[in-house]
Amino acid sequence: MPEPTPLPLALPEGHPFGPHNLPYGVFSTGGTPRRVGVRLGDHVLDTGALATELGSPHAALLSGPTLNPLLAAGRPTWTRVREALTTWVTDPARHPAVERHAHPLTAVELHLPFEVGDYVDFYASEHHASNVGRIFRPDSPTPLTPNWKHLPIGYHGRSGTVVVSGTDVARPRGQRKAPADPAPVFGPSVKLDIEAEVGFVVGVGSERGRAVPLEAYREHVFGLCLLNDWSARDIQAWEYVPLGPFLGKSFATSVSAWVTPLEALETARTVPPARDEALLPYLDDSSAEPGGYDLRISVEVNGQVVSEPPFTSMYWTAAQMLAQTTVNGASLRTGDLYGSGTVSGAEADQLGSLLELTWNGEKPLALAGGERTFLQDGDEVVLRAWAPGALGVPVGLGEVRGRVVPAL
């Protein structure tokens, strides 16, 4: 006899995807249309169908094929919808309806949860930026560039190649030239890497020409997700002077299938590292609420944990990155995504890229299936993360999974 499927509301104590979390995603079942869901334990709740049955005024926002209508609705609506969902999954009177609209995770297909507007990637970890400086500028008196402590450095990526967790990543092709090579060659990247990051999802847009100040962060950012910004280090090294990353970054950016609302992470708010340079007023957060997040990330390669980067060490905060994005008058759009840049800590087992873990290939990484300097075809990378929640119950952030396949 097969074991009965656990009920969606019968969660073990301390489950990271309990009623305190309720991240949003988009799913389908057996070829049915895509629709919004929230994760509860190891189930997905069909929020539109549940809201319709319970007569919620928010049913339309929760019934579409993407999160974008909900994202655009704004902070007061986000709060009311979350309060309603929390009531539905905690009120025994609503439990029969909840169970009617719950689907086991094993029975659904998860999709990219929102239509991505613009994509921006930052470089907010001092440890990562310092390591990169030491690798590529070993003779420089300081590993950081002169501007690094004064503004969050970023670049514009390609939103059309943002893909959901579980999507294969084809090895990119492009030009590459090692310093000793007489001329560039063309072919598949031989230094394919990952970047363990956190992505922030914009809900409400902003007016072109008007900057978004630090204190308006919560009015515009709906939530966050895990992000892997795949990187072809050899293609990037040849192309990026003088204008920055292009083909070495634009081929794929993987995000988790779940967007965790900011409200679920209030307990995880933390003070960022001390600033050792005075900041200009639009970035000065010395009197602001704590802008960092205590997120615990793990990086797996072929099932083996190779690093556990701490997000607490990130020098620049999500609010500062948003302020920098708009200070020149650039507008925000619903569905905009911005990444933190590689998350790396101070220790050898806290580095968020193979570039750092292997020191640009000089120190191969020992794995059960053989050494690695950079990724080989068939390798699978999985990012996972959690944050401390109220009463010690962790808040799960899901995972980002991607397998490297040969160049097309």
PyMOL commands that set and color helices and strands:
alter all, ss='L'
color gray80, all
select helices_A, chain A and resi 47-53+68-73+75-90+92-100+105-107+126-136+159-161+214-220+233-239+247-250+262-268+281-283+311-313+318-326+354-357+390-392
alter helices_A, ss='H'
color red, helices_A
select strands_A, chain A and resi 24-28+35-40+43-46+102-104+109-111+119-122+154-156+162-164+169-170+173-176+185-188+192-193+196-202+221-229+231-232+253-255+260-261+269-270+292-293+296-301+304-307+337-339+380-388+394-405
alter strands_A, ss='S'
color yellow, strands_A
deselect
rebuild
show_as cartoon
